[in-house]
Amino acid sequence: MDVIIAMADDKAFTSLSDSTPERKNTVIKSIIQSIIYATMDTTSVSIEWALSELLSNPQVLGKAQEEIDTKIGTERRVEESDLEQLPYLQAIVKETLRLHPPGPLLVPHESTEDCVVSGFKIPAGTRLIVNAWKIHRDPRWWDRPLEFCPERFIKGQGSSSEVDLRGQHFQFIPFGAGRKVVSWNVTCQVYPPPYNCSFAPWVRMEGPTFSVSS
Ligand code: HEM
């Protein structure tokens, strides 16, 4: 917050520093709102979806419980350093982001120059909105696309075991792709630990099942 307020008065940013106090406040509030949506909302929404899917799919919940009980035991919480040895938990995270990408339409982009994509002429200045939600459910890429099936991502077993979420496989782009993809350095450091470690304890929950849809 201090940095943003300082920037608003910095002469290097003339369009902002020369504006009225009201406009500065609006810009500062917009930046803070973007940070909240981009970091906390995306993460918390996907944790909620993961928990909902686990409750709806007791067999997946059972396998996750078994993995944690076998690899970690029942005496302590899952730590960030444990994540490497929890491939099923990682697959649950991926499958949640596939079916319920927190940014279903990613973020709008605009082409800076004329180009041709798959035979379509795209003039400069065209606004591009990518429907990741639809792509993530496309049967041309996904076997039984509407099913919550983390096994598809298990290395050496699943039909999508080689599909990664860093924007290199265009059928799975919850973080976007290309130059605007969520920085993997940032995401690796900030996103997986709270995500995995905060929902992992709930994996041991027991109770009635219910179904979810989006
Ligand atoms: C489940 C978690 C998250 C999801 C699904 C997600 C998704 C996205 C998506 C779809 C974009 C737009 C990419 C594009 O323009 O094509 C984006 C941008 C961005 N995200 Fe995330 N994000 C998540 C968490 C985070 C976190 C935790 C941080 C930082 C701590 C972060 C930082 C950013 C930044 C800085 C950008 C803008 C990148 C740029 O425009 O160069 N994201 N995110």
Residues whose N, C-alpha, C, O or C-beta is under 5 A from the ligand:
A	BS01	HEM	A38 T39 T42 T43 S46 P102 G103 L106 V107 P174 F175 G176 A177 R179 K180 V181 V182 V186 V190 Y191
